[in-house]
Structures are given as C-alpha cells and as structure tokens.
Amino acid sequence: MRSLQIFIGLVIGWVGFLQISENPVPSSTALLVGGFLILAGIDHLFEIHNK
C-alpha cells in the first residue's frame, strides 16, 4: 500500500508541476499534497525497516 501511496504522490506532484504556469494555486496545492503523500509513505517504510 505504501508503494502505491508514493507512486500516487509522484503522479500528483508531476501533474501539479506541469500545470504550475497555467494555474499556480491549484498546482502548488497538488505539489504540496503529492509531497505529503510521498513523505508519509517513506516514513512508514522506514518504520517497518527499523523494527
């Protein structure tokens, strides 16, 4: 599940990055949400690895 979360975060971030020149506010929000999903997924993977 966490790998899928990281992938979705990358996709959302990439779409936001591509659209940032046309619509800065929604694109920035997409980048923020994408980054949050990626960091949350990575954090969970590190917790599993450190146990």
N, C-alpha and C positions, 0 to 999 in steps of 0.2 A: 504494500500500500504506500509506503513512504517513497519508493522509487517512482511510482505514478504521481505522487504529490510533487516531487522535484521536477518531473517532466512537465506537468501542467504549469508549474511556476515558470519554467523556462519558456514555454509556449506563450503564456500570458505576457511575460516580460518582453519577449521578442515582438509580439504584436503591438504592444504599447510603444516600444522603441521605434518601430516602423511608422507609426501614426503620429509621433510626437510633433512633427512640423505642422500637421493639419489641425489637430485638436490637442493643445498642450495639457489641459487639465485632466480629461479622461485618460490620456496616455500616461501622464505622471501617476495617476491612481493605479493604472494597470501595472506599471513598473513597480510600484510600492507593494501591491498585492502579490505580484509574481515573486518579488524578493522575499516577502514574508513566507510564502509557501516553500520556497527553496530553503531558507534558513531553518524553518520548523522541521522540514524533512531531514536535513543534515543533522540537526541537533538530536533528533530521535535515533538516527543511525549511529551516532557517536555514543549515545546512552546504551544502546544494545551492545556495541563493540567493547565498551569499558566494563561490562558486567562480568 
